[in-house]
């Protein structure tokens, strides 16, 4: 499967025109922006949603994790479906599913309904992220492809950065339900635009790896379930031990399955590339540490420091917006400096920032003391994104670009889900509660756990290729 597979000549309604590049960019990027925005859009709204729906701490995690897990679990499957059934067709279906689930989320009257709606939202988003890039690359001229993909990446980063801010602004100005209603007018624009501007295309007709999807997705889902319920039910209870043991068993079962199947949902042959392997270890551990920290800090700014959802979202911008400025510079530096130096520097900055945040939050210092750490975290992320994306494809056949990129996105989404669960489990294990005094002695250990996870990423970065084979 390649990013630029030609349109099948027998494809019904295959477009024969080439729309302007800017229109193709908007058509491919708008739905993807919608899906990345919803990754963190709820972080600033969680305290309000908790009060309105009477949600527990565990349910608050699932408002984020239900989306992230289905998003991550089905991304590779959606990419395979697009290759078989038509990428634009599956992309449009993803927009419809995502939008209907957004409506269901807005109408939720209880925590369970909201969790279910968020899970279906993630299912729709799984078709948007990988296929938007594939459709974009196929629709623009080769001379404009690098520029277009660069802008696509910036829009993706913008969605992550603006998630807490948009969520906070909407909650302050309207209600938490409006977060989801906003997706409806966006979809009404995105659907006809994508149908007009994006050409239908197909990839290799690979069989769907349903068994691999169940094994890999089930391992992560059960593992996260066990971590989330460990503090509530007791780490020795059957509701915790059984899922954790089952997850541990499913991982080697997937490896055995994938080793016998060329078209596995995550082909093991990709891990022969040192850059791909290192990039995915980094992707898992650094998202685990950093996004788990975002989940807790967004609430700390409101519950402990007393900021409104919008004020809290704005105060995360030194962290979440900095990558948009730093990442393009890091991309230009990769050929000169190399992957390893940028990755080690960026990840070390992030690990140090979490240690700084742990000290500041436990000392009850004001927001001003957090700003340097937030900037460190943002700059560190910016130095990590571009080199890790390059490392994923380093020295790899172009036929593997799409599946490699989807696999890396999947692993990073798993890292987000595990980070939220693990850091919250540490927070609760240290008697943390969602009260102004309930963070004392609890948020510090949680943030230090995140720092340790990013520290693993620093060690992995030492083994990254020096200079990429492809730049």
N, C-alpha and C positions, 0 to 999 in steps of 0.2 A: 504494500500500500504506500502510495506517495502522496505528497501534498498537492501535486499538480496532475492528478489522473485526469485524462481527457473525458469529456462528456460522451456518453454512449450515443452512437448515431441513431439508435432506435429509441432514445429517450423521448417520451411524448412531450411536446411543447418545448423542446430544447431551444433556448434563446440563441439567436444568430447575431445579436447586436452586442456591442461592448459599451456598457454605461460608463460615465465618467468615474475616474478612480475615487474621487471624493464621495460619490454616492455609494459606491461599493463599500468603502470604508465605513460609512454611517450604517449601511444595511447590515454588515457583518458585526460591527462593534456595539451597536445599541442593545441588542438582546444580551450579548455577553456582558456588557456593563451592568445591565439589570441583574444578572445572576451573581456577579462578583459583589455588587452593592449589598445584596441580601445575605452574603456571608456574615457580615459584621453589623448589619443595620440594626439588629435588635440589642446589641450590647449596651447602648445608652438608654434603651427603653426597658431593660429587664426589671429594675426596681418598680417602675410604674405598672408593668404587666403583672408582676408578682402581687402587688397590692390589689389590683383590679380582679384578677382571677383566683387569688388565694393560692398561688403556686409555691411549692417547696423549693429548696435549693437544688435538689436533684432534678426537678422538673425544669427549673431555669436552665440547667445545662442542656437538657434535651430540646429546648427551644432552639438552641444553636446546633447541637449534635445531630438531631434528627435530619436537619437540612444537609449538614456536612457529610454525614455517613452515606445517605442515598446518592448525593452528588458524587462522592468519591467512588462508591461501589459500582455505579453503572456507567461511568464515563467511558471506559474502554469498550463496554458492551454497546453503548450508543454509537461509538465510532465504527464498530464492526457493522452495526445495523445500517449506518449511513453508507458504508461501502456497498452493501448488498441491495438496499432498497432505494437509494438515492440520498445524497447528503443533504440537499436542500429540503427534500420531503421530510426527513427525520428532524432537521433543524426547525422547520415550521411547526411540526408536531410538538417539539420541545417547548416552543413559545406558547402554544395553546395550553399544554399541561401546566406549565409554570404559572400562567395567568389564572387559570381556573383554580389552582391550588392557592394562589394569592387571595382570591375572593373568599375561599373557604377559611383561610387564616383570619381575614378581616372579620368574618362572621362568627368566629369561635366564641363560645360562651364558657368554656372551661379549659383547663390545662391540657387534658387529653386530646381534645379536638384540635388545639393549636399545634401540639406535637405531631399529630397525624397529618395535618395540612402542610406543616413544614417539611415532613418527609416526602410528600408528593411534590412539593416545590423543588426539592433537591433532585428528584427523578427527572423533572423537566429540565432543570439546569444542567444535568449531566449531558444532554444533547447539545446544549448551547456552547459551552466552553471549547471542547475540541473541534466541533464541526465549524464553528465560526472562523477559526484560523485556517482550516482546510479549504473552506469555500472562498475565503479572502485570497489566499495564495493562488487558487485556481482562476480567480476572476480578474486579477490585475495583470498588466504586462510584466514580463520578467524584469524589465528595466526599473520598474517601480515597486517590485516586490519587497525588497529590503526596507524601503521607506515605509511601505504600508504595514508590514509586520511590526516595525518599530513603533508606529503610532498605535497599532492594536495593543501592544504591550503596555504603552503608557496609559491607554484607556482602562485596561485591566487593573493597573496599579491605582488609577484614579477611583475606580469603584471600591477597592479595598479601603483607600484613604478616606473617602467621603462617607463610608458606611456609618460610623459612629456620629458624624456631624449631621448627616441627613436624618438619621433616626432621632437624634436629639432635637433637631429643629422641628420635625413633624410632631413629635410627642409634645413639645412645649406649645406649639401653635395650634394643634388640632387634637389629635388623640393617637394612641399607639396603633389603632386599627388603620389609620390613614397611611401608615408605612406600607401596608399591603395594597390598599386601594390605588396608590400611585402607580403600581405596575400595570393597571388596566389601560389607561390612556397611552402609556409607552408601548404596550403590545399592539394596540389598535393602529399605531403608526408603523411599528416594526414589521408586522405581518405582510401588508401589501408592499412595503419597501423591499423586504427580503425577496419576495416572490418576483418583483420586477428586476432588481439589480443583481441578484446572485444567480448564476447559471447552475443548472443541475449537473452533477458529476457523480461518478461511481469509482470505487476502488476495486482491489482484488476481492473476488467472491469467496471470502473466507467463511468457514462454518462458525457459528456462534459457540463459544465455550461456556455453556451453561453450568457445567459441573465446576469448572474453575472459578466462575463468578460466585457460585454458592460457597465454595470452600474458602476463597480469599475474603469475600465480603462477610461471610459468617464468622470467620476468625476475628476480624476487627470488631464487628458488632457485638459478639459475645464478650470479647475482652473489655470493651468499653462499658458494657452493661455491668460486668463484675466490678469494675473500678468505681462506677457511679454509685452502686448500691453497697459497696464495702463498708462505709461508715454508718449507713442507715440500718442495714440488716446484720452487720457483724461479719468480719472477714472469714470466720469459720462456718458461716451458715451455708446450707445447700444452695440458696438462691444466688450466692456469690461464688462458692467453690466450683459448682457444676459448670457455669458458663466459662470461668477462667480455665478450667481443665479442658473443656471442650475446645476452646480457642487454641490452647497449646497443642492439642492433637491435630486440629485442622491445618495448622501451618505446614508441618511435614507432609501431610496428605496432599496439600496443594503442590508442594515442591515435587513430590513423586508424580503427581498427575501432569504437571507442566513439563517435567523432564521427558515425558513420553509423547508429548503433543507439540507439533511445530506451530500450530495456530492457537496456542494457549492464550487466555485473556491477558496474561503477563508472561511473554516468552522469556524463558530463563537465559536464552542465548544472548540477550541484550546485556546481561551482567558480565559478559566477557570483556566489555569495554570498561576500562578503569575509570574513565571520566563519568560514564553513566552510573556505575556503582557508587562512586564517591558522591556524585551529585544527589543521588537518592537517599543515601545515608544522611547527608546534610539536610536535604529537604524534609525528611521525617523529623529529625531531632531539633532543627532550628525552629520549625513551625510549632512543634510541640511546646518548646520553651517560650517562644515569643507570643504566640496567639493565646496560649493559656494565660499568660500574664495580662494581655489586653482585656480578656474576659473579667479578671478580678479587678484590675485598675480602673476600668470604666465604672464599676460599681463603687469602688473606694472613693472616687472623686465626688460621687453624689452622696453616698450614705455617710461617709466620714467627714469629707470636706464641705459638704453642703451645697454643691453646685447643682443647678438644674440639668436635665438631660442635654439641652443644647450647649450650655456652658461647659459641661463635662466633655462633650464631643469636640468642641473647639479647642479645648486644652490638650487633646490628644494629637492635634495637628503637627506639632514639632516632631512627633514620632511617625505618624501615618502619612504625612505629606512629603517629608524629606526624601523618601525613595524616588519620587517622581522627578526630583531635581538631580539627585546623585546617580541614579541608574544609567541615564544616557551617557554621563561622563565616564562611568565605570566601563560601559560597553566600548567606548573609544579607547580606553586604556588597556583593554584585554590584550591586543596584539603586542603592545609595548612592554607591559609589566608582567603579563602572564596570569593564568588562572589562580595558581596557588597563592601568590602574594595578596591578591585582592580578596580572596575568600577567607584566608586566615585573618587578615586585618578586619574585614567586615564582621566576621563572627566573633572575634575577640572583643570588638566594640559592643556588640550586643550582649555578650555574656557579662561584661563589666557593667553595662547599663542596668541589668537586672539586679546585680549585687548592690549597686548604688540605690536603686528603687527600694530594695528590701530594707536597707539601712534607714532611708528617709521616711518610709511609711511607718516603720516601727518606732521612730523617734518623734512622731507626731509633728514633723516640720510642715510648713506650708507648701503650696504649689510651686513657689519659686525655686525651692530646693530640688524639685523634681525635673525642672526644665533641662538642665545639662544632661541628665540621664536620658530624657526623652529624645533629645537631639542626637546623642550617641547611638541610641537604638535605631533612629531613622536613618542616619548616615550609614550605620552598619548594614541595615537591610538593603539600602541602595547599592552598597559595594558587593552584596551577595547575589542579588537577583540576576544581573546580566552575566557574570561569570558562571553561575550555576546553570543557567539556561544554555550557555555555550558548551559547558562540560557534558550536559546530557547528550548532545549530538556529536561530541568530539570523536572524530575518526570513524563514525558510523555510516553505513550505507544509506543513501537517500531514501531507499525503499522502506527503511525503518524509522524515518523521521516522525511520522504521524503517531505510530504506536509508542515510540519512545517518549514523545512529548506528552501523550495522554497518560502514560504510565507515571511519569514524573508528577503531573498534575494530580493524579489519583493518590499517590503516596503523600504529597503535601497536604491534601485534604484530610487524609487519615491522620496525619500529624496534628492538624488543627483539632480534630475531634478528640484524640487522645490527650492533647495538651489541656483542653478545657476540663476533661474528666479527671486527669491525674492531678493537676494543680488544685482543683476544687477539692479532691479527696484529701490532699495534704492540708488544705485550709480547714476542712471539717475535722480532720484528725487532731488538729491543734485547737479544738473547741471554738472554731470560728463561727460567727453568726452574722446575719445581715442587719446589724444594728450599729450605731455610731461607735460603740465601744467593743463590738464583736470582732473587729479586725486586729485588735491588739494581740500580739504573740502568735497570730495565725497567718497573716498575709506575708510576713517575712519568710518563714519556712517555705511557703508555697512559691514565692518568687525565687528563692535560692534553689529550689528544685528545678525551676525553669532555667536558671543559670547553669546548673549542672548539665541539663540536656543540651544546651547550646555549647557547653564545654566539650561534649562528645563530638559535636559538629566541627569544632576547632581542630580536634585531633584528626578527624576524618579529612579535613581540608589539607592537612600536611601531606596527604598521599595523592592529592589532585595532580593532574598533569601540569607541568610548568607552563608551557605555551601550547595553545590548542592547535590541533592538526587542521581544524576548520575555524575560520574567524569570520 
